[in-house]
Amino acid sequence: MRKKLKVKAGHTGTLDPIATGLLIVLTGRRTKEASSFLTLNKSYEVKARLGMQTDTFDCDGKILQQNDATITKEELEEVLKEFRGETWQVPPPFSAKKLAGHKAYELARKGVSVEVPPKKVSIYSLKLEEFQFPYFTFDCDVSSGFYVRSLVHDIGKKLSVGAMVVEVRRTGVGHYRVEQAKKLEEILS
């Protein structure tokens, strides 16, 4: 973007490799305001799969465990209730969190055992949208610093079957919505 538009540009937070959706990019003098966007709440649409656990907590990772146990919609909804509100969350080992000057995913890719310290986060809303075992989709509004992959992993642990993210789409950052955004192709054309 910088080269094509010949303008100073910077984004206000990263998306996971499999994620799509809203990524706010600031240009020119506005790049100095990037840090104020980092603390904004985020909204996501997520598709997850029960019965499968990976090292990255998503479908891009190496499968660590598979489970044939069946979970009902009611069981899942009961577990989801437990996650609403304020909680401590451990970020995934494959994340951009800094550990001893390195990003956690850099260490994890080298085979180094990574233990990321927990962080206090909030889940303001968590709504099950669809359930077709082993898949389920949900929408959530969360605080900054929240990892959807960790939430899905923790749901799988709570249900004793494992779970991983299949798709994730960021739909909002603060009051900014993905529907209001321009696609990168539109900006670059």
C-alpha beads as a LAMMPS data file, in Angstrom:
LAMMPS data file: protein, C-alpha beads

189 atoms
188 bonds

1 atom types
1 bond types

-500.0 500.0 xlo xhi
-500.0 500.0 ylo yhi
-500.0 500.0 zlo zhi

Masses

1 110.0

Atoms # bond

1 1 1 0.000 0.000 0.000
2 1 1 2.812 2.407 0.885
3 1 1 4.578 1.853 -2.427
4 1 1 1.448 1.891 -4.585
5 1 1 -0.046 5.061 -3.059
6 1 1 3.324 6.636 -2.181
7 1 1 2.080 7.560 1.273
8 1 1 3.079 6.726 4.851
9 1 1 0.745 3.965 6.118
10 1 1 0.412 1.703 9.139
11 1 1 -2.152 -0.732 10.508
12 1 1 -3.673 -0.621 13.972
13 1 1 -3.370 -4.271 14.973
14 1 1 -2.864 -7.636 13.343
15 1 1 -5.203 -10.366 12.174
16 1 1 -4.470 -14.073 12.534
17 1 1 -3.235 -15.741 9.328
18 1 1 -6.623 -17.416 8.683
19 1 1 -8.644 -14.327 9.670
20 1 1 -10.481 -11.997 7.322
21 1 1 -12.369 -8.797 7.907
22 1 1 -11.665 -5.358 9.252
23 1 1 -8.089 -4.121 9.509
24 1 1 -7.834 -0.387 10.065
25 1 1 -5.014 1.263 8.110
26 1 1 -3.984 4.839 8.873
27 1 1 -2.153 7.078 6.410
28 1 1 -0.085 10.246 6.549
29 1 1 -0.102 12.113 9.861
30 1 1 -2.887 9.876 11.188
31 1 1 -0.332 7.033 11.607
32 1 1 0.672 8.742 14.868
33 1 1 -2.782 7.878 16.256
34 1 1 -2.341 4.101 15.806
35 1 1 -1.913 3.340 19.520
36 1 1 -5.352 4.799 20.345
37 1 1 -6.964 2.120 18.147
38 1 1 -5.201 -0.766 19.918
39 1 1 -7.357 -0.428 23.042
40 1 1 -10.705 -0.517 21.205
41 1 1 -13.086 -3.457 21.622
42 1 1 -13.347 -5.959 18.758
43 1 1 -16.230 -7.915 17.199
44 1 1 -15.899 -11.273 15.446
45 1 1 -17.862 -13.924 13.566
46 1 1 -16.320 -17.341 14.198
47 1 1 -16.786 -20.850 12.824
48 1 1 -15.267 -23.590 14.978
49 1 1 -15.017 -27.373 14.977
50 1 1 -15.437 -29.571 18.021
51 1 1 -13.505 -32.811 18.462
52 1 1 -10.208 -31.627 17.027
53 1 1 -7.297 -29.828 18.702
54 1 1 -4.233 -28.346 16.969
55 1 1 -1.008 -26.714 18.130
56 1 1 -2.101 -23.323 16.705
57 1 1 -5.715 -23.635 17.962
58 1 1 -6.927 -23.276 14.344
59 1 1 -7.228 -25.359 11.172
60 1 1 -3.743 -24.331 9.971
61 1 1 -2.026 -26.193 12.789
62 1 1 -0.758 -29.700 13.364
63 1 1 -3.486 -31.991 14.719
64 1 1 -2.676 -33.000 18.301
65 1 1 -5.904 -34.729 19.281
66 1 1 -9.131 -36.001 17.729
67 1 1 -12.221 -37.000 19.665
68 1 1 -15.394 -38.747 18.467
69 1 1 -17.570 -37.741 21.432
70 1 1 -20.819 -36.036 20.485
71 1 1 -21.804 -32.731 22.058
72 1 1 -25.350 -31.361 21.996
73 1 1 -26.339 -27.776 21.276
74 1 1 -27.610 -27.476 24.862
75 1 1 -24.266 -28.632 26.302
76 1 1 -22.420 -26.110 24.141
77 1 1 -24.768 -23.263 25.113
78 1 1 -24.258 -24.045 28.819
79 1 1 -20.481 -23.867 28.410
80 1 1 -20.667 -20.626 26.400
81 1 1 -22.514 -18.962 29.320
82 1 1 -19.493 -19.613 31.537
83 1 1 -17.216 -17.537 29.306
84 1 1 -19.229 -14.295 29.302
85 1 1 -17.810 -11.475 31.397
86 1 1 -14.304 -10.831 32.676
87 1 1 -11.805 -13.688 32.683
88 1 1 -8.124 -14.578 32.509
89 1 1 -7.073 -15.837 29.088
90 1 1 -3.845 -17.538 28.024
91 1 1 -2.889 -16.435 24.484
92 1 1 -2.069 -19.209 21.994
93 1 1 1.570 -20.346 21.746
94 1 1 1.421 -19.320 18.074
95 1 1 0.687 -15.620 18.634
96 1 1 2.395 -12.263 18.201
97 1 1 2.777 -11.882 21.994
98 1 1 6.357 -10.912 22.914
99 1 1 8.355 -13.279 25.122
100 1 1 11.955 -12.423 25.974
101 1 1 12.116 -10.073 22.969
102 1 1 10.705 -12.635 20.510
103 1 1 7.218 -13.168 19.158
104 1 1 5.737 -16.329 20.665
105 1 1 5.061 -17.820 17.216
106 1 1 8.754 -17.446 16.267
107 1 1 9.754 -19.542 19.279
108 1 1 6.921 -22.057 18.792
109 1 1 7.907 -22.596 15.136
110 1 1 11.439 -23.457 16.305
111 1 1 10.018 -26.115 18.607
112 1 1 10.643 -24.106 21.778
113 1 1 8.018 -24.789 24.440
114 1 1 6.097 -21.549 24.822
115 1 1 4.149 -20.512 27.905
116 1 1 2.460 -17.167 27.398
117 1 1 1.304 -15.520 30.644
118 1 1 -2.468 -15.055 31.060
119 1 1 -4.091 -11.681 30.460
120 1 1 -7.325 -10.286 31.890
121 1 1 -9.882 -9.886 29.077
122 1 1 -13.634 -9.384 28.758
123 1 1 -16.311 -11.031 26.650
124 1 1 -19.166 -8.539 26.406
125 1 1 -21.402 -10.721 24.249
126 1 1 -21.156 -14.292 22.999
127 1 1 -24.011 -15.612 20.874
128 1 1 -24.291 -19.034 19.297
129 1 1 -25.561 -18.497 15.752
130 1 1 -25.531 -22.017 14.314
131 1 1 -24.843 -25.544 15.517
132 1 1 -24.372 -28.491 13.180
133 1 1 -22.150 -30.915 15.073
134 1 1 -19.165 -30.924 14.957
135 1 1 -19.305 -27.312 13.659
136 1 1 -20.684 -24.238 15.376
137 1 1 -20.653 -20.531 14.603
138 1 1 -20.870 -17.648 17.028
139 1 1 -20.576 -13.873 17.217
140 1 1 -18.677 -12.170 20.005
141 1 1 -17.799 -8.676 21.217
142 1 1 -14.582 -8.664 23.225
143 1 1 -11.971 -6.409 24.803
144 1 1 -8.686 -5.554 23.127
145 1 1 -5.971 -8.181 23.445
146 1 1 -8.510 -10.992 23.195
147 1 1 -7.689 -14.187 21.270
148 1 1 -10.647 -15.928 19.624
149 1 1 -8.446 -19.006 19.080
150 1 1 -7.862 -19.273 22.835
151 1 1 -11.593 -18.950 23.515
152 1 1 -12.407 -21.801 21.112
153 1 1 -9.561 -23.905 22.563
154 1 1 -10.895 -23.284 26.091
155 1 1 -14.449 -24.192 25.015
156 1 1 -13.090 -27.491 23.674
157 1 1 -11.235 -28.135 26.945
158 1 1 -14.327 -27.377 29.014
159 1 1 -16.344 -29.845 26.903
160 1 1 -13.461 -32.409 27.092
161 1 1 -13.463 -32.886 23.301
162 1 1 -11.059 -30.241 21.985
163 1 1 -11.961 -27.519 19.488
164 1 1 -10.298 -25.378 16.852
165 1 1 -11.118 -22.276 14.812
166 1 1 -12.032 -22.966 11.184
167 1 1 -12.884 -19.405 10.105
168 1 1 -12.715 -16.036 11.829
169 1 1 -13.845 -12.664 10.522
170 1 1 -13.306 -9.398 12.379
171 1 1 -16.520 -7.429 11.928
172 1 1 -15.748 -4.428 14.095
173 1 1 -13.123 -2.356 15.887
174 1 1 -14.682 0.121 18.309
175 1 1 -17.473 1.850 16.381
176 1 1 -15.893 1.020 12.997
177 1 1 -17.724 -1.757 11.112
178 1 1 -16.508 -3.974 8.277
179 1 1 -19.557 -2.939 6.220
180 1 1 -18.226 0.648 6.190
181 1 1 -14.734 -0.369 5.099
182 1 1 -13.213 -0.212 1.652
183 1 1 -11.624 -3.340 0.239
184 1 1 -7.870 -3.145 -0.335
185 1 1 -8.421 -3.705 -4.070
186 1 1 -10.678 -0.610 -4.200
187 1 1 -8.042 1.541 -2.516
188 1 1 -5.201 0.324 -4.718
189 1 1 -7.084 0.662 -8.025

Bonds

1 1 1 2
2 1 2 3
3 1 3 4
4 1 4 5
5 1 5 6
6 1 6 7
7 1 7 8
8 1 8 9
9 1 9 10
10 1 10 11
11 1 11 12
12 1 12 13
13 1 13 14
14 1 14 15
15 1 15 16
16 1 16 17
17 1 17 18
18 1 18 19
19 1 19 20
20 1 20 21
21 1 21 22
22 1 22 23
23 1 23 24
24 1 24 25
25 1 25 26
26 1 26 27
27 1 27 28
28 1 28 29
29 1 29 30
30 1 30 31
31 1 31 32
32 1 32 33
33 1 33 34
34 1 34 35
35 1 35 36
36 1 36 37
37 1 37 38
38 1 38 39
39 1 39 40
40 1 40 41
41 1 41 42
42 1 42 43
43 1 43 44
44 1 44 45
45 1 45 46
46 1 46 47
47 1 47 48
48 1 48 49
49 1 49 50
50 1 50 51
51 1 51 52
52 1 52 53
53 1 53 54
54 1 54 55
55 1 55 56
56 1 56 57
57 1 57 58
58 1 58 59
59 1 59 60
60 1 60 61
61 1 61 62
62 1 62 63
63 1 63 64
64 1 64 65
65 1 65 66
66 1 66 67
67 1 67 68
68 1 68 69
69 1 69 70
70 1 70 71
71 1 71 72
72 1 72 73
73 1 73 74
74 1 74 75
75 1 75 76
76 1 76 77
77 1 77 78
78 1 78 79
79 1 79 80
80 1 80 81
81 1 81 82
82 1 82 83
83 1 83 84
84 1 84 85
85 1 85 86
86 1 86 87
87 1 87 88
88 1 88 89
89 1 89 90
90 1 90 91
91 1 91 92
92 1 92 93
93 1 93 94
94 1 94 95
95 1 95 96
96 1 96 97
97 1 97 98
98 1 98 99
99 1 99 100
100 1 100 101
101 1 101 102
102 1 102 103
103 1 103 104
104 1 104 105
105 1 105 106
106 1 106 107
107 1 107 108
108 1 108 109
109 1 109 110
110 1 110 111
111 1 111 112
112 1 112 113
113 1 113 114
114 1 114 115
115 1 115 116
116 1 116 117
117 1 117 118
118 1 118 119
119 1 119 120
120 1 120 121
121 1 121 122
122 1 122 123
123 1 123 124
124 1 124 125
125 1 125 126
126 1 126 127
127 1 127 128
128 1 128 129
129 1 129 130
130 1 130 131
131 1 131 132
132 1 132 133
133 1 133 134
134 1 134 135
135 1 135 136
136 1 136 137
137 1 137 138
138 1 138 139
139 1 139 140
140 1 140 141
141 1 141 142
142 1 142 143
143 1 143 144
144 1 144 145
145 1 145 146
146 1 146 147
147 1 147 148
148 1 148 149
149 1 149 150
150 1 150 151
151 1 151 152
152 1 152 153
153 1 153 154
154 1 154 155
155 1 155 156
156 1 156 157
157 1 157 158
158 1 158 159
159 1 159 160
160 1 160 161
161 1 161 162
162 1 162 163
163 1 163 164
164 1 164 165
165 1 165 166
166 1 166 167
167 1 167 168
168 1 168 169
169 1 169 170
170 1 170 171
171 1 171 172
172 1 172 173
173 1 173 174
174 1 174 175
175 1 175 176
176 1 176 177
177 1 177 178
178 1 178 179
179 1 179 180
180 1 180 181
181 1 181 182
182 1 182 183
183 1 183 184
184 1 184 185
185 1 185 186
186 1 186 187
187 1 187 188
188 1 188 189
